Amino acid sequence: MPQQDDTLESAHDARPGAPLAPARISLAQISDPRDVTPGLRRQLIDCWIAVTNAGGAAGFPFPPVGDDDVAPVADGLLGRLDARNSRLVIARSGEALAG
């Protein structure tokens, strides 16, 4: 089971000109591949594709990237999670992956 680490308050509203409202961001640490659900795997892959293709740094140097580029890397990383030496920290806003 992912370990819940912390909850942060931040201002977040994606609409241009919208007033800033508090958003709860929770952090979770995952150290066991069995804790990565198919839904979380999909969200991670989609996030890394979107970040890379928008010009951000997600570990893929040559955009554009797609599922065929990112999924094998994600599967390798997720398969090596280990409590002693390889953990993944995720941020969530509600049920949605935020980073």
VEXVO-960336 format. One record per atom (N, C-alpha, C): residue in one letter; x, y, z; atom name. Coordinates in steps of 0.2 Angstrom, whole numbers. Layout:
! residues N
<rec><code>a</code><east>X</east><north>Y</north><up>Z</up><site>CA</site></rec>
...
//
This chain:
! residues 99
<rec><code>m</code><east>4</east><north>-6</north><up>0</up><site>N</site></rec>
<rec><code>m</code><east>0</east><north>0</north><up>0</up><site>CA</site></rec>
<rec><code>m</code><east>4</east><north>6</north><up>0</up><site>C</site></rec>
<rec><code>p</code><east>3</east><north>11</north><up>-4</up><site>N</site></rec>
<rec><code>p</code><east>7</east><north>17</north><up>-4</up><site>CA</site></rec>
<rec><code>p</code><east>7</east><north>21</north><up>3</up><site>C</site></rec>
<rec><code>q</code><east>12</east><north>23</north><up>5</up><site>N</site></rec>
<rec><code>q</code><east>13</east><north>27</north><up>11</up><site>CA</site></rec>
<rec><code>q</code><east>11</east><north>34</north><up>10</up><site>C</site></rec>
<rec><code>q</code><east>6</east><north>36</north><up>14</up><site>N</site></rec>
<rec><code>q</code><east>4</east><north>43</north><up>13</up><site>CA</site></rec>
<rec><code>q</code><east>9</east><north>47</north><up>17</up><site>C</site></rec>
<rec><code>d</code><east>13</east><north>52</north><up>14</up><site>N</site></rec>
<rec><code>d</code><east>18</east><north>56</north><up>17</up><site>CA</site></rec>
<rec><code>d</code><east>16</east><north>63</north><up>20</up><site>C</site></rec>
<rec><code>d</code><east>12</east><north>66</north><up>16</up><site>N</site></rec>
<rec><code>d</code><east>11</east><north>73</north><up>18</up><site>CA</site></rec>
<rec><code>d</code><east>5</east><north>76</north><up>14</up><site>C</site></rec>
<rec><code>t</code><east>2</east><north>81</north><up>17</up><site>N</site></rec>
<rec><code>t</code><east>-3</east><north>85</north><up>13</up><site>CA</site></rec>
<rec><code>t</code><east>-1</east><north>92</north><up>13</up><site>C</site></rec>
<rec><code>l</code><east>-1</east><north>95</north><up>7</up><site>N</site></rec>
<rec><code>l</code><east>1</east><north>102</north><up>6</up><site>CA</site></rec>
<rec><code>l</code><east>-5</east><north>106</north><up>4</up><site>C</site></rec>
<rec><code>e</code><east>-5</east><north>113</north><up>6</up><site>N</site></rec>
<rec><code>e</code><east>-10</east><north>117</north><up>4</up><site>CA</site></rec>
<rec><code>e</code><east>-7</east><north>122</north><up>-2</up><site>C</site></rec>
<rec><code>s</code><east>-11</east><north>123</north><up>-7</up><site>N</site></rec>
<rec><code>s</code><east>-8</east><north>127</north><up>-12</up><site>CA</site></rec>
<rec><code>s</code><east>-14</east><north>130</north><up>-16</up><site>C</site></rec>
<rec><code>a</code><east>-12</east><north>136</north><up>-20</up><site>N</site></rec>
<rec><code>a</code><east>-17</east><north>139</north><up>-24</up><site>CA</site></rec>
<rec><code>a</code><east>-17</east><north>136</north><up>-30</up><site>C</site></rec>
<rec><code>h</code><east>-23</east><north>134</north><up>-33</up><site>N</site></rec>
<rec><code>h</code><east>-23</east><north>131</north><up>-40</up><site>CA</site></rec>
<rec><code>h</code><east>-30</east><north>132</north><up>-43</up><site>C</site></rec>
<rec><code>d</code><east>-30</east><north>135</north><up>-49</up><site>N</site></rec>
<rec><code>d</code><east>-36</east><north>135</north><up>-53</up><site>CA</site></rec>
<rec><code>d</code><east>-33</east><north>136</north><up>-60</up><site>C</site></rec>
<rec><code>a</code><east>-35</east><north>132</north><up>-64</up><site>N</site></rec>
<rec><code>a</code><east>-32</east><north>132</north><up>-71</up><site>CA</site></rec>
<rec><code>a</code><east>-35</east><north>137</north><up>-76</up><site>C</site></rec>
<rec><code>r</code><east>-41</east><north>140</north><up>-74</up><site>N</site></rec>
<rec><code>r</code><east>-44</east><north>145</north><up>-78</up><site>CA</site></rec>
<rec><code>r</code><east>-41</east><north>151</north><up>-78</up><site>C</site></rec>
<rec><code>p</code><east>-39</east><north>154</north><up>-84</up><site>N</site></rec>
<rec><code>p</code><east>-36</east><north>161</north><up>-84</up><site>CA</site></rec>
<rec><code>p</code><east>-40</east><north>166</north><up>-81</up><site>C</site></rec>
<rec><code>g</code><east>-37</east><north>170</north><up>-77</up><site>N</site></rec>
<rec><code>g</code><east>-41</east><north>175</north><up>-73</up><site>CA</site></rec>
<rec><code>g</code><east>-45</east><north>173</north><up>-67</up><site>C</site></rec>
<rec><code>a</code><east>-45</east><north>166</north><up>-66</up><site>N</site></rec>
<rec><code>a</code><east>-49</east><north>164</north><up>-60</up><site>CA</site></rec>
<rec><code>a</code><east>-46</east><north>165</north><up>-54</up><site>C</site></rec>
<rec><code>p</code><east>-50</east><north>167</north><up>-49</up><site>N</site></rec>
<rec><code>p</code><east>-47</east><north>168</north><up>-42</up><site>CA</site></rec>
<rec><code>p</code><east>-43</east><north>162</north><up>-40</up><site>C</site></rec>
<rec><code>l</code><east>-38</east><north>163</north><up>-36</up><site>N</site></rec>
<rec><code>l</code><east>-34</east><north>157</north><up>-33</up><site>CA</site></rec>
<rec><code>l</code><east>-38</east><north>154</north><up>-27</up><site>C</site></rec>
<rec><code>a</code><east>-39</east><north>148</north><up>-27</up><site>N</site></rec>
<rec><code>a</code><east>-42</east><north>144</north><up>-22</up><site>CA</site></rec>
<rec><code>a</code><east>-38</east><north>139</north><up>-19</up><site>C</site></rec>
<rec><code>p</code><east>-38</east><north>138</north><up>-13</up><site>N</site></rec>
<rec><code>p</code><east>-34</east><north>132</north><up>-10</up><site>CA</site></rec>
<rec><code>p</code><east>-35</east><north>125</north><up>-13</up><site>C</site></rec>
<rec><code>a</code><east>-30</east><north>122</north><up>-14</up><site>N</site></rec>
<rec><code>a</code><east>-31</east><north>115</north><up>-17</up><site>CA</site></rec>
<rec><code>a</code><east>-27</east><north>110</north><up>-12</up><site>C</site></rec>
<rec><code>r</code><east>-29</east><north>105</north><up>-11</up><site>N</site></rec>
<rec><code>r</code><east>-26</east><north>100</north><up>-6</up><site>CA</site></rec>
<rec><code>r</code><east>-22</east><north>95</north><up>-11</up><site>C</site></rec>
<rec><code>i</code><east>-15</east><north>95</north><up>-10</up><site>N</site></rec>
<rec><code>i</code><east>-11</east><north>91</north><up>-13</up><site>CA</site></rec>
<rec><code>i</code><east>-8</east><north>86</north><up>-8</up><site>C</site></rec>
<rec><code>s</code><east>-9</east><north>80</north><up>-10</up><site>N</site></rec>
<rec><code>s</code><east>-6</east><north>74</north><up>-5</up><site>CA</site></rec>
<rec><code>s</code><east>0</east><north>71</north><up>-9</up><site>C</site></rec>
<rec><code>l</code><east>5</east><north>69</north><up>-5</up><site>N</site></rec>
<rec><code>l</code><east>10</east><north>66</north><up>-7</up><site>CA</site></rec>
<rec><code>l</code><east>10</east><north>59</north><up>-5</up><site>C</site></rec>
<rec><code>a</code><east>12</east><north>54</north><up>-9</up><site>N</site></rec>
<rec><code>a</code><east>12</east><north>47</north><up>-7</up><site>CA</site></rec>
<rec><code>a</code><east>19</east><north>44</north><up>-10</up><site>C</site></rec>
<rec><code>q</code><east>22</east><north>40</north><up>-6</up><site>N</site></rec>
<rec><code>q</code><east>28</east><north>36</north><up>-8</up><site>CA</site></rec>
<rec><code>q</code><east>26</east><north>29</north><up>-9</up><site>C</site></rec>
<rec><code>i</code><east>28</east><north>27</north><up>-15</up><site>N</site></rec>
<rec><code>i</code><east>27</east><north>20</north><up>-17</up><site>CA</site></rec>
<rec><code>i</code><east>34</east><north>16</north><up>-18</up><site>C</site></rec>
<rec><code>s</code><east>34</east><north>10</north><up>-14</up><site>N</site></rec>
<rec><code>s</code><east>41</east><north>7</north><up>-14</up><site>CA</site></rec>
<rec><code>s</code><east>40</east><north>-1</north><up>-16</up><site>C</site></rec>
<rec><code>d</code><east>34</east><north>-2</north><up>-18</up><site>N</site></rec>
<rec><code>d</code><east>32</east><north>-9</north><up>-20</up><site>CA</site></rec>
<rec><code>d</code><east>28</east><north>-9</north><up>-27</up><site>C</site></rec>
<rec><code>p</code><east>31</east><north>-13</north><up>-32</up><site>N</site></rec>
<rec><code>p</code><east>28</east><north>-13</north><up>-38</up><site>CA</site></rec>
<rec><code>p</code><east>20</east><north>-15</north><up>-38</up><site>C</site></rec>
<rec><code>r</code><east>19</east><north>-19</north><up>-33</up><site>N</site></rec>
<rec><code>r</code><east>12</east><north>-22</north><up>-32</up><site>CA</site></rec>
<rec><code>r</code><east>7</east><north>-16</north><up>-30</up><site>C</site></rec>
<rec><code>d</code><east>10</east><north>-10</north><up>-28</up><site>N</site></rec>
<rec><code>d</code><east>5</east><north>-5</north><up>-26</up><site>CA</site></rec>
<rec><code>d</code><east>4</east><north>0</north><up>-32</up><site>C</site></rec>
<rec><code>v</code><east>6</east><north>-2</north><up>-38</up><site>N</site></rec>
<rec><code>v</code><east>5</east><north>2</north><up>-44</up><site>CA</site></rec>
<rec><code>v</code><east>-1</east><north>-1</north><up>-47</up><site>C</site></rec>
<rec><code>t</code><east>-7</east><north>2</north><up>-47</up><site>N</site></rec>
<rec><code>t</code><east>-13</east><north>0</north><up>-50</up><site>CA</site></rec>
<rec><code>t</code><east>-12</east><north>1</north><up>-58</up><site>C</site></rec>
<rec><code>p</code><east>-16</east><north>-2</north><up>-62</up><site>N</site></rec>
<rec><code>p</code><east>-16</east><north>-1</north><up>-69</up><site>CA</site></rec>
<rec><code>p</code><east>-18</east><north>6</north><up>-70</up><site>C</site></rec>
<rec><code>g</code><east>-23</east><north>9</north><up>-66</up><site>N</site></rec>
<rec><code>g</code><east>-25</east><north>16</north><up>-67</up><site>CA</site></rec>
<rec><code>g</code><east>-19</east><north>21</north><up>-66</up><site>C</site></rec>
<rec><code>l</code><east>-15</east><north>20</north><up>-60</up><site>N</site></rec>
<rec><code>l</code><east>-10</east><north>24</north><up>-59</up><site>CA</site></rec>
<rec><code>l</code><east>-4</east><north>24</north><up>-64</up><site>C</site></rec>
<rec><code>r</code><east>-3</east><north>18</north><up>-66</up><site>N</site></rec>
<rec><code>r</code><east>2</east><north>17</north><up>-72</up><site>CA</site></rec>
<rec><code>r</code><east>0</east><north>21</north><up>-78</up><site>C</site></rec>
<rec><code>r</code><east>-6</east><north>21</north><up>-80</up><site>N</site></rec>
<rec><code>r</code><east>-9</east><north>24</north><up>-85</up><site>CA</site></rec>
<rec><code>r</code><east>-8</east><north>32</north><up>-84</up><site>C</site></rec>
<rec><code>q</code><east>-10</east><north>34</north><up>-78</up><site>N</site></rec>
<rec><code>q</code><east>-9</east><north>41</north><up>-77</up><site>CA</site></rec>
<rec><code>q</code><east>-2</east><north>44</north><up>-77</up><site>C</site></rec>
<rec><code>l</code><east>3</east><north>40</north><up>-75</up><site>N</site></rec>
<rec><code>l</code><east>10</east><north>41</north><up>-75</up><site>CA</site></rec>
<rec><code>l</code><east>12</east><north>42</north><up>-82</up><site>C</site></rec>
<rec><code>i</code><east>10</east><north>37</north><up>-86</up><site>N</site></rec>
<rec><code>i</code><east>12</east><north>37</north><up>-93</up><site>CA</site></rec>
<rec><code>i</code><east>10</east><north>43</north><up>-97</up><site>C</site></rec>
<rec><code>d</code><east>3</east><north>44</north><up>-96</up><site>N</site></rec>
<rec><code>d</code><east>0</east><north>50</north><up>-99</up><site>CA</site></rec>
<rec><code>d</code><east>3</east><north>57</north><up>-97</up><site>C</site></rec>
<rec><code>c</code><east>5</east><north>57</north><up>-90</up><site>N</site></rec>
<rec><code>c</code><east>8</east><north>63</north><up>-87</up><site>CA</site></rec>
<rec><code>c</code><east>15</east><north>64</north><up>-91</up><site>C</site></rec>
<rec><code>w</code><east>19</east><north>59</north><up>-91</up><site>N</site></rec>
<rec><code>w</code><east>26</east><north>60</north><up>-94</up><site>CA</site></rec>
<rec><code>w</code><east>25</east><north>61</north><up>-101</up><site>C</site></rec>
<rec><code>i</code><east>20</east><north>59</north><up>-105</up><site>N</site></rec>
<rec><code>i</code><east>20</east><north>61</north><up>-112</up><site>CA</site></rec>
<rec><code>i</code><east>18</east><north>68</north><up>-112</up><site>C</site></rec>
<rec><code>a</code><east>13</east><north>70</north><up>-109</up><site>N</site></rec>
<rec><code>a</code><east>10</east><north>77</north><up>-109</up><site>CA</site></rec>
<rec><code>a</code><east>16</east><north>82</north><up>-107</up><site>C</site></rec>
<rec><code>v</code><east>20</east><north>81</north><up>-102</up><site>N</site></rec>
<rec><code>v</code><east>25</east><north>85</north><up>-99</up><site>CA</site></rec>
<rec><code>v</code><east>30</east><north>85</north><up>-105</up><site>C</site></rec>
<rec><code>t</code><east>33</east><north>80</north><up>-107</up><site>N</site></rec>
<rec><code>t</code><east>38</east><north>80</north><up>-113</up><site>CA</site></rec>
<rec><code>t</code><east>36</east><north>83</north><up>-119</up><site>C</site></rec>
<rec><code>n</code><east>30</east><north>82</north><up>-121</up><site>N</site></rec>
<rec><code>n</code><east>27</east><north>85</north><up>-127</up><site>CA</site></rec>
<rec><code>n</code><east>26</east><north>92</north><up>-127</up><site>C</site></rec>
<rec><code>a</code><east>25</east><north>95</north><up>-120</up><site>N</site></rec>
<rec><code>a</code><east>24</east><north>102</north><up>-119</up><site>CA</site></rec>
<rec><code>a</code><east>31</east><north>105</north><up>-118</up><site>C</site></rec>
<rec><code>g</code><east>36</east><north>102</north><up>-119</up><site>N</site></rec>
<rec><code>g</code><east>43</east><north>105</north><up>-118</up><site>CA</site></rec>
<rec><code>g</code><east>46</east><north>104</north><up>-111</up><site>C</site></rec>
<rec><code>g</code><east>43</east><north>100</north><up>-107</up><site>N</site></rec>
<rec><code>g</code><east>45</east><north>100</north><up>-100</up><site>CA</site></rec>
<rec><code>g</code><east>50</east><north>94</north><up>-99</up><site>C</site></rec>
<rec><code>a</code><east>53</east><north>93</north><up>-93</up><site>N</site></rec>
<rec><code>a</code><east>58</east><north>88</north><up>-92</up><site>CA</site></rec>
<rec><code>a</code><east>55</east><north>82</north><up>-88</up><site>C</site></rec>
<rec><code>a</code><east>54</east><north>77</north><up>-92</up><site>N</site></rec>
<rec><code>a</code><east>51</east><north>71</north><up>-89</up><site>CA</site></rec>
<rec><code>a</code><east>56</east><north>65</north><up>-91</up><site>C</site></rec>
<rec><code>g</code><east>62</east><north>66</north><up>-93</up><site>N</site></rec>
<rec><code>g</code><east>67</east><north>61</north><up>-94</up><site>CA</site></rec>
<rec><code>g</code><east>67</east><north>58</north><up>-102</up><site>C</site></rec>
<rec><code>f</code><east>63</east><north>62</north><up>-106</up><site>N</site></rec>
<rec><code>f</code><east>63</east><north>60</north><up>-113</up><site>CA</site></rec>
<rec><code>f</code><east>65</east><north>66</north><up>-117</up><site>C</site></rec>
<rec><code>p</code><east>72</east><north>65</north><up>-120</up><site>N</site></rec>
<rec><code>p</code><east>75</east><north>71</north><up>-123</up><site>CA</site></rec>
<rec><code>p</code><east>72</east><north>73</north><up>-130</up><site>C</site></rec>
<rec><code>f</code><east>69</east><north>69</north><up>-133</up><site>N</site></rec>
<rec><code>f</code><east>67</east><north>71</north><up>-140</up><site>CA</site></rec>
<rec><code>f</code><east>59</east><north>70</north><up>-141</up><site>C</site></rec>
<rec><code>p</code><east>56</east><north>76</north><up>-140</up><site>N</site></rec>
<rec><code>p</code><east>49</east><north>76</north><up>-141</up><site>CA</site></rec>
<rec><code>p</code><east>48</east><north>76</north><up>-149</up><site>C</site></rec>
<rec><code>p</code><east>42</east><north>74</north><up>-151</up><site>N</site></rec>
<rec><code>p</code><east>36</east><north>71</north><up>-147</up><site>CA</site></rec>
<rec><code>p</code><east>37</east><north>64</north><up>-146</up><site>C</site></rec>
<rec><code>v</code><east>34</east><north>62</north><up>-140</up><site>N</site></rec>
<rec><code>v</code><east>35</east><north>55</north><up>-138</up><site>CA</site></rec>
<rec><code>v</code><east>27</east><north>53</north><up>-137</up><site>C</site></rec>
<rec><code>g</code><east>27</east><north>46</north><up>-137</up><site>N</site></rec>
<rec><code>g</code><east>20</east><north>43</north><up>-137</up><site>CA</site></rec>
<rec><code>g</code><east>20</east><north>37</north><up>-132</up><site>C</site></rec>
<rec><code>d</code><east>15</east><north>33</north><up>-132</up><site>N</site></rec>
<rec><code>d</code><east>15</east><north>27</north><up>-128</up><site>CA</site></rec>
<rec><code>d</code><east>20</east><north>22</north><up>-129</up><site>C</site></rec>
<rec><code>d</code><east>22</east><north>21</north><up>-135</up><site>N</site></rec>
<rec><code>d</code><east>27</east><north>16</north><up>-137</up><site>CA</site></rec>
<rec><code>d</code><east>34</east><north>18</north><up>-134</up><site>C</site></rec>
<rec><code>d</code><east>35</east><north>25</north><up>-133</up><site>N</site></rec>
<rec><code>d</code><east>41</east><north>27</north><up>-131</up><site>CA</site></rec>
<rec><code>d</code><east>41</east><north>27</north><up>-123</up><site>C</site></rec>
<rec><code>v</code><east>36</east><north>29</north><up>-120</up><site>N</site></rec>
<rec><code>v</code><east>36</east><north>30</north><up>-113</up><site>CA</site></rec>
<rec><code>v</code><east>34</east><north>24</north><up>-109</up><site>C</site></rec>
<rec><code>a</code><east>29</east><north>20</north><up>-111</up><site>N</site></rec>
<rec><code>a</code><east>27</east><north>14</north><up>-107</up><site>CA</site></rec>
<rec><code>a</code><east>32</east><north>9</north><up>-106</up><site>C</site></rec>
<rec><code>p</code><east>37</east><north>7</north><up>-110</up><site>N</site></rec>
<rec><code>p</code><east>42</east><north>3</north><up>-108</up><site>CA</site></rec>
<rec><code>p</code><east>47</east><north>6</north><up>-102</up><site>C</site></rec>
<rec><code>v</code><east>48</east><north>12</north><up>-103</up><site>N</site></rec>
<rec><code>v</code><east>52</east><north>15</north><up>-98</up><site>CA</site></rec>
<rec><code>v</code><east>49</east><north>15</north><up>-91</up><site>C</site></rec>
<rec><code>a</code><east>42</east><north>17</north><up>-91</up><site>N</site></rec>
<rec><code>a</code><east>38</east><north>17</north><up>-85</up><site>CA</site></rec>
<rec><code>a</code><east>38</east><north>10</north><up>-82</up><site>C</site></rec>
<rec><code>d</code><east>37</east><north>5</north><up>-86</up><site>N</site></rec>
<rec><code>d</code><east>36</east><north>-2</north><up>-84</up><site>CA</site></rec>
<rec><code>d</code><east>43</east><north>-4</north><up>-81</up><site>C</site></rec>
<rec><code>g</code><east>48</east><north>-2</north><up>-84</up><site>N</site></rec>
<rec><code>g</code><east>55</east><north>-4</north><up>-81</up><site>CA</site></rec>
<rec><code>g</code><east>56</east><north>0</north><up>-74</up><site>C</site></rec>
<rec><code>l</code><east>54</east><north>6</north><up>-74</up><site>N</site></rec>
<rec><code>l</code><east>55</east><north>10</north><up>-67</up><site>CA</site></rec>
<rec><code>l</code><east>51</east><north>7</north><up>-62</up><site>C</site></rec>
<rec><code>l</code><east>44</east><north>6</north><up>-64</up><site>N</site></rec>
<rec><code>l</code><east>39</east><north>3</north><up>-59</up><site>CA</site></rec>
<rec><code>l</code><east>41</east><north>-4</north><up>-56</up><site>C</site></rec>
<rec><code>g</code><east>44</east><north>-8</north><up>-61</up><site>N</site></rec>
<rec><code>g</code><east>46</east><north>-15</north><up>-59</up><site>CA</site></rec>
<rec><code>g</code><east>51</east><north>-15</north><up>-54</up><site>C</site></rec>
<rec><code>r</code><east>56</east><north>-10</north><up>-54</up><site>N</site></rec>
<rec><code>r</code><east>61</east><north>-10</north><up>-50</up><site>CA</site></rec>
<rec><code>r</code><east>60</east><north>-6</north><up>-43</up><site>C</site></rec>
<rec><code>l</code><east>54</east><north>-4</north><up>-42</up><site>N</site></rec>
<rec><code>l</code><east>53</east><north>-1</north><up>-35</up><site>CA</site></rec>
<rec><code>l</code><east>55</east><north>-6</north><up>-29</up><site>C</site></rec>
<rec><code>d</code><east>58</east><north>-3</north><up>-24</up><site>N</site></rec>
<rec><code>d</code><east>60</east><north>-7</north><up>-19</up><site>CA</site></rec>
<rec><code>d</code><east>61</east><north>-2</north><up>-13</up><site>C</site></rec>
<rec><code>a</code><east>58</east><north>-5</north><up>-7</up><site>N</site></rec>
<rec><code>a</code><east>58</east><north>0</north><up>-1</up><site>CA</site></rec>
<rec><code>a</code><east>65</east><north>2</north><up>1</up><site>C</site></rec>
<rec><code>r</code><east>70</east><north>-2</north><up>0</up><site>N</site></rec>
<rec><code>r</code><east>77</east><north>-1</north><up>2</up><site>CA</site></rec>
<rec><code>r</code><east>81</east><north>4</north><up>-3</up><site>C</site></rec>
<rec><code>n</code><east>79</east><north>4</north><up>-9</up><site>N</site></rec>
<rec><code>n</code><east>83</east><north>8</north><up>-14</up><site>CA</site></rec>
<rec><code>n</code><east>80</east><north>11</north><up>-20</up><site>C</site></rec>
<rec><code>s</code><east>74</east><north>11</north><up>-21</up><site>N</site></rec>
<rec><code>s</code><east>70</east><north>14</north><up>-26</up><site>CA</site></rec>
<rec><code>s</code><east>63</east><north>15</north><up>-25</up><site>C</site></rec>
<rec><code>r</code><east>61</east><north>21</north><up>-24</up><site>N</site></rec>
<rec><code>r</code><east>55</east><north>23</north><up>-22</up><site>CA</site></rec>
<rec><code>r</code><east>52</east><north>29</north><up>-27</up><site>C</site></rec>
<rec><code>l</code><east>46</east><north>29</north><up>-28</up><site>N</site></rec>
<rec><code>l</code><east>42</east><north>34</north><up>-32</up><site>CA</site></rec>
<rec><code>l</code><east>38</east><north>38</north><up>-27</up><site>C</site></rec>
<rec><code>v</code><east>39</east><north>45</north><up>-28</up><site>N</site></rec>
<rec><code>v</code><east>34</east><north>49</north><up>-24</up><site>CA</site></rec>
<rec><code>v</code><east>29</east><north>52</north><up>-29</up><site>C</site></rec>
<rec><code>i</code><east>23</east><north>52</north><up>-28</up><site>N</site></rec>
<rec><code>i</code><east>18</east><north>55</north><up>-32</up><site>CA</site></rec>
<rec><code>i</code><east>14</east><north>60</north><up>-28</up><site>C</site></rec>
<rec><code>a</code><east>12</east><north>65</north><up>-32</up><site>N</site></rec>
<rec><code>a</code><east>7</east><north>70</north><up>-29</up><site>CA</site></rec>
<rec><code>a</code><east>1</east><north>69</north><up>-32</up><site>C</site></rec>
<rec><code>r</code><east>-4</east><north>70</north><up>-28</up><site>N</site></rec>
<rec><code>r</code><east>-11</east><north>69</north><up>-30</up><site>CA</site></rec>
<rec><code>r</code><east>-16</east><north>75</north><up>-28</up><site>C</site></rec>
<rec><code>s</code><east>-20</east><north>77</north><up>-32</up><site>N</site></rec>
<rec><code>s</code><east>-25</east><north>82</north><up>-31</up><site>CA</site></rec>
<rec><code>s</code><east>-32</east><north>78</north><up>-31</up><site>C</site></rec>
<rec><code>g</code><east>-34</east><north>77</north><up>-25</up><site>N</site></rec>
<rec><code>g</code><east>-40</east><north>72</north><up>-25</up><site>CA</site></rec>
<rec><code>g</code><east>-38</east><north>65</north><up>-28</up><site>C</site></rec>
<rec><code>e</code><east>-41</east><north>63</north><up>-32</up><site>N</site></rec>
<rec><code>e</code><east>-39</east><north>56</north><up>-35</up><site>CA</site></rec>
<rec><code>e</code><east>-35</east><north>57</north><up>-41</up><site>C</site></rec>
<rec><code>a</code><east>-34</east><north>63</north><up>-44</up><site>N</site></rec>
<rec><code>a</code><east>-30</east><north>64</north><up>-50</up><site>CA</site></rec>
<rec><code>a</code><east>-23</east><north>65</north><up>-49</up><site>C</site></rec>
<rec><code>l</code><east>-19</east><north>62</north><up>-53</up><site>N</site></rec>
<rec><code>l</code><east>-11</east><north>63</north><up>-52</up><site>CA</site></rec>
<rec><code>l</code><east>-10</east><north>70</north><up>-54</up><site>C</site></rec>
<rec><code>a</code><east>-6</east><north>73</north><up>-49</up><site>N</site></rec>
<rec><code>a</code><east>-4</east><north>80</north><up>-50</up><site>CA</site></rec>
<rec><code>a</code><east>4</east><north>81</north><up>-52</up><site>C</site></rec>
<rec><code>g</code><east>8</east><north>75</north><up>-51</up><site>N</site></rec>
<rec><code>g</code><east>15</east><north>75</north><up>-52</up><site>CA</site></rec>
<rec><code>g</code><east>18</east><north>70</north><up>-49</up><site>C</site></rec>
//
